[in-house]
Amino acid sequence: MNSLQKLTTLGQSPWQDNISRDQLISGALKSTVDNREITGLTSNPTIFQKAISGSSDYDNTIGKLAVLDTNPEDIFFALASEDIKQAADIFMPVYERSNGKDGFVSIEVSPRLAMNTDATIQEAIKLWNDIDMPNLMVKIPATIPGLEAITEVTAHGINVNVTLIFSVQRYEMVINAYMSGLENRINSGNSIDTINSVASFFISRIDTLVDAQLESITSNTVNIDQMKGVTAIANAHLAYELFQNSRVGSRWMDLENKGGNIQRPLWASTSTKNPEYSDVLYVESLIAKHTVNTMPPETILAFKDHGNAILASFSDTKTSKAHMDNLASVGIFIDEISSKLESDGVHSFLDSYEQLLSVIEERSLSLKKDKR
């Protein structure tokens, strides 16, 4: 049993943060799933931008839709839905043997809708109906407008992957939004036992930004060098503490008694950006029960090769809180960091999305011309 396979025995689900048509065509994804090395998959606009822009694998579908004068955004969702549906089919054995608790594949609503509650709800419902797979998760960003959408979409009976969470405060709002969705569904006379959700808490981007700010600071009261590469994991530890506490409250216990499934924390952005840090830092440090770690392929390979699969200690949150206090003492505030990263994340996905639509438009015109 390799390190990836051991993660599931420790209560953590290793998911792949990547999808491309060549993985589906070649059988590479199915092989990894059949080997029980990964148990789910996530995607985002940047992943699809790289997959579609860097390959001709999608040209057949693009060409067919182009001659029908389909707009670039509709073409993209047709391409993405094809891939996601195939991937969901590959993960169905995982979904079935886990009794519907794992084996999920995620697709994100348009980044153009990050600040539009009603449009997010409508698109989430459309994606859910179009792809029509029980192990689908629809990704909705944890922006303030997104929170209401999370509640409504959950109440509709749709699995939600809440993305772009950077702060513990926002995470608490996400937990409440999920619970509210389950409560609304119960109140409408529907069951909640088949609904699942994950809360994607972003990791490495926090260290990247905090470390950069620490570089410009001198202090006589704290050791700046010792503070680097610590913030992201400390923040995740505080988030996990919140998750644990939320599970023992009377509100959740009531939902659990009615069939509610816990909304698992998902550690996202877990590839190591700083070459001075271990390439499996954000995997080894965040192994915990009832969690997911979604990793890009290079991190998956690194952890499989030399990762140490043992449960991490999440009990010492006093140290994590002290670290946040130390950051504040030198003028770095985690709330400000989180707010900037959320804004940057929304704009980054939107930029990738717009670039992708431009590529699809150019390719559509070229393929349509060739067919004529």
C-alpha positions as CSV (number, residue, x, y, z in Angstrom):
1,M,0.0,0.0,0.0
2,N,1.5,3.3,-1.1
3,S,1.2,6.7,0.8
4,L,-1.8,7.8,-1.3
5,Q,-3.7,4.6,-0.6
6,K,-2.9,5.0,3.1
7,L,-4.6,8.4,3.3
8,T,-8.1,6.8,2.9
9,T,-7.3,4.4,5.8
10,L,-6.6,7.5,8.0
11,G,-10.0,9.1,7.1
12,Q,-8.8,11.6,4.4
13,S,-9.8,11.5,0.8
14,P,-7.1,12.2,-1.8
15,W,-8.7,14.0,-4.8
16,Q,-7.0,15.1,-8.0
17,D,-7.2,18.8,-8.8
18,N,-7.0,18.4,-12.6
19,I,-8.9,17.1,-15.6
20,S,-8.1,16.9,-19.3
21,R,-9.6,14.9,-22.1
22,D,-6.4,13.0,-22.8
23,Q,-6.5,11.5,-19.2
24,L,-10.0,10.2,-20.0
25,I,-9.1,8.9,-23.5
26,S,-5.9,7.2,-22.5
27,G,-7.4,5.5,-19.5
28,A,-4.8,7.2,-17.1
29,L,-7.5,8.6,-14.8
30,K,-9.4,5.3,-14.7
31,S,-6.2,3.4,-13.9
32,T,-5.4,5.7,-10.9
33,V,-9.0,5.4,-9.6
34,D,-9.0,1.6,-10.0
35,N,-5.8,1.5,-8.1
36,R,-7.6,3.3,-5.3
37,E,-5.0,6.1,-5.2
38,I,-7.5,9.0,-5.7
39,T,-11.2,9.0,-4.7
40,G,-12.4,12.2,-6.3
41,L,-11.6,15.1,-8.7
42,T,-12.0,18.8,-8.8
43,S,-11.8,21.3,-11.7
44,N,-11.7,25.0,-12.1
45,P,-11.6,27.6,-15.0
46,T,-7.8,27.7,-15.0
47,I,-7.6,23.9,-15.3
48,F,-10.0,23.9,-18.2
49,Q,-8.2,26.8,-19.8
50,K,-5.0,24.9,-19.8
51,A,-6.6,21.7,-21.0
52,I,-8.6,23.1,-23.9
53,S,-6.1,25.7,-25.0
54,G,-3.2,23.3,-25.0
55,S,-4.9,20.4,-26.9
56,S,-6.8,19.6,-30.1
57,D,-8.7,16.9,-28.3
58,Y,-11.7,19.2,-28.0
59,D,-11.8,20.3,-31.7
60,N,-14.4,17.7,-32.8
61,T,-17.0,19.0,-30.4
62,I,-16.1,22.6,-30.9
63,G,-16.4,22.2,-34.7
64,K,-19.9,20.6,-34.4
65,L,-21.1,23.3,-32.2
66,A,-19.5,26.1,-34.2
67,V,-21.4,25.3,-37.4
68,L,-24.6,25.8,-35.3
69,D,-23.4,29.3,-34.3
70,T,-23.2,28.3,-30.6
71,N,-21.7,31.0,-28.5
72,P,-18.2,30.4,-26.8
73,E,-19.6,30.1,-23.3
74,D,-22.2,27.5,-24.3
75,I,-19.4,25.6,-26.2
76,F,-17.2,25.7,-23.1
77,F,-19.9,24.2,-20.8
78,A,-20.6,21.5,-23.4
79,L,-16.9,20.6,-23.4
80,A,-16.6,20.7,-19.7
81,S,-19.8,18.8,-19.1
82,E,-18.6,16.0,-21.4
83,D,-15.4,15.6,-19.5
84,I,-17.0,15.9,-16.1
85,K,-19.7,13.4,-16.9
86,Q,-17.1,10.9,-18.1
87,A,-15.0,11.5,-15.0
88,A,-18.1,11.1,-12.7
89,D,-18.8,7.7,-14.4
90,I,-15.2,6.6,-13.7
91,F,-15.6,7.6,-10.0
92,M,-19.0,5.9,-9.6
93,P,-17.4,2.7,-8.1
94,V,-15.9,4.9,-5.4
95,Y,-19.3,6.6,-4.8
96,E,-21.0,3.2,-4.6
97,R,-18.6,1.5,-2.3
98,S,-18.5,4.5,0.1
99,N,-22.4,4.6,0.2
100,G,-22.5,7.9,-1.5
101,K,-20.0,9.6,0.8
102,D,-17.0,9.9,-1.7
103,G,-16.2,9.6,-5.4
104,F,-17.3,13.2,-6.3
105,V,-16.3,15.2,-9.3
106,S,-16.6,19.0,-9.3
107,I,-17.5,21.6,-11.9
108,E,-17.6,25.3,-11.2
109,V,-20.3,27.8,-12.1
110,S,-19.1,30.6,-14.4
111,P,-16.6,33.0,-12.7
112,R,-18.7,35.8,-14.2
113,L,-21.3,35.0,-11.6
114,A,-19.2,35.3,-8.5
115,M,-21.2,38.3,-7.3
116,N,-24.6,37.3,-8.6
117,T,-26.7,35.2,-6.3
118,D,-29.7,34.5,-8.5
119,A,-27.6,33.7,-11.7
120,T,-25.4,31.4,-9.6
121,I,-28.4,29.4,-8.4
122,Q,-29.9,29.1,-11.9
123,E,-26.6,27.9,-13.4
124,A,-25.9,25.4,-10.6
125,I,-29.4,23.9,-11.1
126,K,-28.8,23.8,-14.9
127,L,-25.4,22.1,-14.5
128,W,-26.8,19.6,-12.1
129,N,-29.7,18.7,-14.4
130,D,-27.5,18.6,-17.6
131,I,-24.8,16.4,-16.2
132,D,-27.2,14.3,-14.2
133,M,-24.8,12.3,-12.1
134,P,-25.4,11.7,-8.4
135,N,-21.7,12.1,-7.6
136,L,-21.4,15.6,-9.2
137,M,-20.5,18.6,-7.0
138,V,-21.2,22.1,-8.3
139,K,-18.5,24.6,-7.2
140,I,-19.8,27.9,-5.8
141,P,-17.4,30.6,-4.5
142,A,-17.7,31.6,-0.9
143,T,-18.2,35.3,-1.8
144,I,-20.9,37.1,0.2
145,P,-23.4,36.8,-2.7
146,G,-22.3,33.1,-3.0
147,L,-23.3,32.3,0.5
148,E,-27.1,32.7,-0.2
149,A,-26.6,30.7,-3.4
150,I,-25.0,27.9,-1.4
151,T,-28.1,27.7,0.9
152,E,-30.6,27.7,-2.0
153,V,-28.7,25.2,-4.1
154,T,-28.3,22.9,-1.1
155,A,-32.0,23.2,-0.4
156,H,-32.6,22.1,-4.0
157,G,-30.8,18.8,-3.3
158,I,-27.6,19.6,-5.1
159,N,-24.1,18.6,-3.8
160,V,-22.0,21.8,-3.4
161,N,-18.2,22.3,-3.3
162,V,-17.8,25.7,-1.7
163,T,-14.6,27.2,-3.1
164,L,-12.2,30.1,-2.5
165,I,-12.4,30.1,1.4
166,F,-9.4,31.8,3.0
167,S,-10.5,32.9,6.4
168,V,-11.9,31.1,9.4
169,Q,-14.6,33.8,9.7
170,R,-15.8,33.2,6.2
171,Y,-15.6,29.4,6.8
172,E,-18.0,29.7,9.7
173,M,-20.5,31.5,7.4
174,V,-20.1,28.7,4.9
175,I,-20.9,26.1,7.5
176,N,-24.0,28.1,8.5
177,A,-25.1,28.4,4.8
178,Y,-24.9,24.7,4.4
179,M,-26.8,23.9,7.5
180,S,-29.5,26.5,6.5
181,G,-29.8,24.7,3.2
182,L,-30.4,21.4,4.8
183,E,-32.9,22.9,7.2
184,N,-34.8,24.6,4.4
185,R,-34.9,21.3,2.5
186,I,-36.3,19.5,5.6
187,N,-38.9,22.2,6.1
188,S,-40.0,21.7,2.5
189,G,-40.7,18.0,3.2
190,N,-37.6,16.6,1.4
191,S,-34.9,14.2,2.7
192,I,-31.3,15.3,3.1
193,D,-29.5,12.0,3.3
194,T,-28.1,12.0,-0.2
195,I,-26.7,15.6,-0.1
196,N,-23.0,16.0,0.4
197,S,-20.8,19.1,0.5
198,V,-17.1,20.1,0.9
199,A,-15.7,23.4,2.0
200,S,-12.6,24.2,0.0
201,F,-10.1,26.0,2.3
202,F,-7.2,27.4,0.3
203,I,-3.7,26.8,1.7
204,S,-0.5,27.6,-0.1
205,R,-1.6,31.0,-1.5
206,I,-1.7,32.3,2.1
207,D,1.9,31.5,2.7
208,T,2.9,33.0,-0.6
209,L,1.4,36.4,0.3
210,V,2.3,36.4,4.0
211,D,5.9,35.3,3.3
212,A,6.3,38.1,0.7
213,Q,5.1,40.7,3.3
214,L,7.4,39.2,6.0
215,E,10.4,39.7,3.7
216,S,10.0,43.5,4.0
217,I,9.7,43.6,7.8
218,T,12.4,43.9,10.5
219,S,11.4,43.3,14.1
220,N,13.2,43.1,17.4
221,T,10.3,41.3,19.1
222,V,9.7,38.3,16.9
223,N,11.8,36.1,14.7
224,I,10.7,36.9,11.1
225,D,12.4,33.9,9.5
226,Q,10.7,31.5,11.9
227,M,7.3,33.0,10.9
228,K,7.7,32.1,7.3
229,G,5.9,29.0,5.9
230,V,3.7,28.7,9.0
231,T,0.6,30.8,8.4
232,A,-1.3,28.6,6.0
233,I,-1.0,25.5,8.2
234,A,-1.9,27.6,11.3
235,N,-4.9,29.0,9.5
236,A,-6.0,25.5,8.5
237,H,-5.6,24.2,12.1
238,L,-8.0,26.9,13.3
239,A,-10.4,26.0,10.5
240,Y,-10.3,22.4,11.5
241,E,-11.0,23.3,15.1
242,L,-14.1,25.2,14.0
243,F,-15.2,22.2,11.9
244,Q,-14.8,19.9,14.9
245,N,-16.8,22.3,17.2
246,S,-19.5,22.7,14.6
247,R,-20.1,18.9,14.6
248,V,-21.0,18.7,18.4
249,G,-23.4,21.6,18.5
250,S,-27.1,20.9,18.9
251,R,-27.9,22.5,15.5
252,W,-25.8,20.0,13.7
253,M,-26.7,17.0,15.9
254,D,-30.4,17.6,15.0
255,L,-29.5,17.6,11.2
256,E,-27.4,14.5,11.6
257,N,-30.2,12.7,13.3
258,K,-32.4,13.5,10.2
259,G,-29.8,12.1,7.8
260,G,-27.5,15.1,7.3
261,N,-24.0,14.4,6.0
262,I,-21.1,16.5,7.3
263,Q,-19.6,19.2,5.1
264,R,-16.0,18.0,5.0
265,P,-13.1,20.5,5.0
266,L,-11.2,20.3,1.7
267,W,-7.6,21.5,1.6
268,A,-7.2,23.2,-1.7
269,S,-4.1,24.8,-3.4
270,T,-1.8,22.3,-1.7
271,S,1.0,22.3,-4.2
272,T,4.1,23.9,-2.7
273,K,5.0,27.2,-4.4
274,N,8.2,27.9,-2.5
275,P,11.1,25.6,-3.6
276,E,12.7,26.0,-0.2
277,Y,9.8,24.1,1.4
278,S,9.0,20.3,1.1
279,D,7.0,19.5,-2.0
280,V,4.6,17.6,0.2
281,L,4.4,20.1,3.1
282,Y,0.7,20.9,2.6
283,V,-0.2,17.2,2.4
284,E,1.7,15.8,5.3
285,S,0.8,18.7,7.6
286,L,-2.9,18.4,7.0
287,I,-3.8,14.7,7.2
288,A,-6.9,14.6,9.4
289,K,-10.1,12.5,9.7
290,H,-13.2,13.7,7.7
291,T,-11.1,15.8,5.3
292,V,-10.2,15.9,1.7
293,N,-7.0,17.0,0.1
294,T,-7.2,17.9,-3.6
295,M,-3.8,17.9,-5.2
296,P,-2.5,18.6,-8.7
297,P,-0.9,15.6,-10.5
298,E,2.7,16.6,-9.6
299,T,1.9,16.8,-5.9
300,I,0.1,13.5,-6.1
301,L,3.2,11.8,-7.6
302,A,5.5,13.4,-5.1
303,F,3.4,12.2,-2.1
304,K,3.0,8.8,-3.6
305,D,6.8,8.6,-4.0
306,H,8.1,10.0,-0.7
307,G,5.2,11.3,1.4
308,N,4.7,10.2,5.0
309,A,1.1,9.2,5.6
310,I,0.4,9.6,9.3
311,L,-2.2,11.7,11.1
312,A,-1.1,15.2,11.7
313,S,-1.6,16.8,15.1
314,F,-4.4,19.4,15.2
315,S,-4.7,19.7,18.9
316,D,-2.3,22.7,19.6
317,T,-4.4,25.6,18.3
318,K,-2.9,27.8,21.0
319,T,0.3,27.9,18.9
320,S,-1.7,28.7,15.8
321,K,-3.5,31.6,17.5
322,A,-0.2,32.9,18.9
323,H,1.3,32.9,15.4
324,M,-1.6,35.1,14.2
325,D,-1.0,37.4,17.1
326,N,2.6,37.6,16.1
327,L,1.7,38.5,12.6
328,A,-0.6,41.2,13.8
329,S,2.2,42.6,16.0
330,V,4.2,43.3,12.8
331,G,1.3,44.7,10.9
332,I,0.1,41.6,9.0
333,F,-3.6,40.8,9.6
334,I,-5.0,37.5,8.4
335,D,-8.4,39.1,7.7
336,E,-6.8,41.5,5.3
337,I,-4.8,38.7,3.7
338,S,-7.9,36.6,3.3
339,S,-9.9,39.4,1.7
340,K,-7.2,40.2,-0.8
341,L,-6.8,36.5,-1.7
342,E,-10.5,36.1,-2.2
343,S,-10.5,39.1,-4.5
344,D,-7.4,37.9,-6.4
345,G,-8.9,34.4,-6.7
346,V,-12.1,35.6,-8.2
347,H,-10.3,37.8,-10.7
348,S,-7.7,35.1,-11.5
349,F,-10.4,32.5,-12.4
350,L,-12.3,35.2,-14.3
351,D,-9.1,36.1,-16.3
352,S,-8.5,32.4,-17.1
353,Y,-12.2,32.0,-18.1
354,E,-12.1,35.0,-20.5
355,Q,-8.9,33.8,-22.1
356,L,-10.5,30.4,-22.5
357,L,-13.6,31.8,-24.2
358,S,-11.3,33.8,-26.6
359,V,-9.5,30.6,-27.5
360,I,-12.8,28.8,-28.1
361,E,-14.1,31.7,-30.2
362,E,-10.9,31.7,-32.4
363,R,-11.0,28.0,-32.8
364,S,-14.7,28.0,-33.6
365,L,-14.2,30.5,-36.4
366,S,-11.3,28.5,-37.8
367,L,-13.1,25.1,-37.6
368,K,-16.3,26.6,-39.1
369,K,-14.3,28.0,-42.0
370,D,-12.7,24.6,-42.6
371,K,-16.0,22.8,-42.6
372,R,-17.5,25.2,-45.1
